[in-house]
Amino acid sequence: MNISIFGLGYVGAVSLACLARDGHKVIGVDIDQAKLDLIRSGKTPVVEEGMVELMQQVVASGLVSVTDDVKEALSNSDISLICVGTPSAPNGSQDQSAMLKLAQQAGAAMRGKSSPHIFVFRSTLVPGTVEDLLSPIIENSSGKREGVDFFCCFQPEFLREGSSIKDYDRPPFTIVGCNHSYPEEQLRDLFGHLPCEFYTSSVRAAEMVKYCCNNFHALKITFANEIGRLCESFDIDPFQVMDLVCRDTQLNISRAYLRPGYAFGGSCLPKDLRATLYLAKQRDVELPMHVGLMASNKVHLDHAIQKVLATGSRKVGMVGLSFKTGTDDLRESPLVTLAEQLVGKGVQLLIYDPEVHLSRLLGANRRFIEQQLPHIGELIRESIEEVLDDSEVLVIGMLTSDITAKLEMLVTEKHCLIDLVGIPDRDSLRGRVEGLCW
Ligand SMILES: NC(=O)c1ccc[n+]([C@@H]2O[C@H](COP(=O)([O-])OP(=O)(O)OC[C@H]3O[C@@H](n4cnc5c(N)ncnc54)[C@H](O)[C@@H]3O)[C@@H](O)[C@H]2O)c1
């Protein structure tokens, strides 16, 4: 393919070298003459393992050229990878000035081009940038239409400095956010040979994935370091602890607990987190990330309350009360907190949970509800029908196949469902469904 690469820093220079190595004709574009001169003479503008030899080899092959002329680069390529820098502005926002300027120049350069062109944004960009800013800028300055004369995609880059050639050849996955099949096919041709899955998504989701991945890495490093500090205060070997933690690939290093849903609660997580925080306090160990977990969980719970209240209805039913499906354990159930808060706000509430029947509750659970939540106990009904009949809003806090079947049968257009669980087939329900954060 004929490819132009804008921005010859770590991402752009490595991509240029690897694409030329794979037989593509590549034009590199940068505003930094020193970088252009280095590449022209077969030298690498970035220090990276393997780049000295690779750059020498690809420049000698004649497949690489460089320029600072945007028009020349676009006229001689069908696809452009945009890798200019997007650093932090002093206030923490993303400084997109280089990207915006380039979009303007690229649009102007597109005026004279008759064949369709693909812009693949590989710089990290805050969600919405491609569709809301860059694509309109190119449309305005070119007088052409996105999706017809040119195409904009976002393909997050996952290489790491220090091992970037290896990472280019072995990425965790390829993700292409695009709205049309033509650029997708072209990018499959370009990157489909890599030994990883090729996924497509909306442009905004692809932009978001890049942030999620980096923030997840930051979260993991911080978690391991906080555990390290806590272990140090107990003279425990943190490497042994974290090594064992990572050996659980069922619940720890897995997809488990990584699906957006409702707040955490129950008989273990809150109490163990509290005990951890107390231990740390006793030993003067600061664990700001762990402290933040409780605060964040409360924000999520408040978000659910606001969603329910925002419906404007005061006739609310709740499906689910225990802290998770299949148990009658009510201790620290975030659904109990939600019920209490709604009652406190004057909502007329009814509750159904197939596992929670006052007549059958025993021991600690019965005592808990009689002593702590007598007002909630009175709201529990024996069947979902009783709850649905008297509710306009239905909070779905749990789902079983029985409940799904009942909802499909009994929910009518007058019902609004607040979905806390991610109902799989929400379109099959007659009522309006509002997800908690989806
Ligand atoms: N460095 C990494 O490991 C890495 C990994 C993944 C993603 N990213 C993202 O990729 C993007 C690029 O990162 P980088 O580290 O390669 O940046 P960099 O700062 O090393 O290089 C950016 C290059 O863009 C050039 N440039 C600026 N304006 C230009 C214009 N109008 N036309 C042409 N070139 C222009 C600069 O001169 C510079 O050479 C950033 O958004 C970054 O967040 C970086």
The ligand as a Gaussian input file, in Angstrom:
#p B3LYP/6-31G(d) Opt

LIG

0 1
 N        5.068000       6.862000      22.983000
 C        4.347000       5.808000      23.216000
 O        4.818000       4.792000      23.744000
 C        2.914000       5.791000      22.819000
 C        2.207000       4.590000      22.853000
 C        0.862000       4.578000      22.444000
 C        0.270000       5.754000      22.037000
 N        0.976000       6.923000      22.034000
 C        0.297000       8.134000      21.549000
 O        0.739000       8.366000      20.217000
 C        0.845000       9.754000      19.977000
 C        2.268000      10.081000      19.551000
 O        3.140000       9.757000      20.616000
 P        4.701000       9.821000      20.444000
 O        5.309000       9.390000      21.746000
 O        5.122000       9.130000      19.195000
 O        4.879000      11.413000      20.277000
 P        6.211000      12.240000      19.980000
 O        6.112000      13.501000      20.748000
 O        7.440000      11.376000      20.170000
 O        6.109000      12.563000      18.433000
 C        5.133000      13.391000      17.887000
 C        5.673000      13.924000      16.577000
 O        4.652000      14.662000      15.920000
 C        5.273000      15.707000      15.220000
 N        4.292000      16.710000      14.803000
 C        3.684000      17.682000      15.532000
 N        2.852000      18.395000      14.762000
 C        2.907000      17.875000      13.534000
 C        2.271000      18.175000      12.293000
 N        1.385000      19.193000      12.190000
 N        2.575000      17.428000      11.216000
 C        3.456000      16.414000      11.324000
 N        4.082000      16.073000      12.460000
 C        3.820000      16.803000      13.542000
 C        6.326000      16.194000      16.204000
 O        7.323000      16.985000      15.569000
 C        6.864000      14.866000      16.717000
 O        7.950000      14.396000      15.949000
 C        0.417000      10.450000      21.272000
 O       -0.959000      10.749000      21.184000
 C        0.654000       9.398000      22.331000
 O       -0.212000       9.564000      23.440000
 C        2.278000       6.967000      22.394000

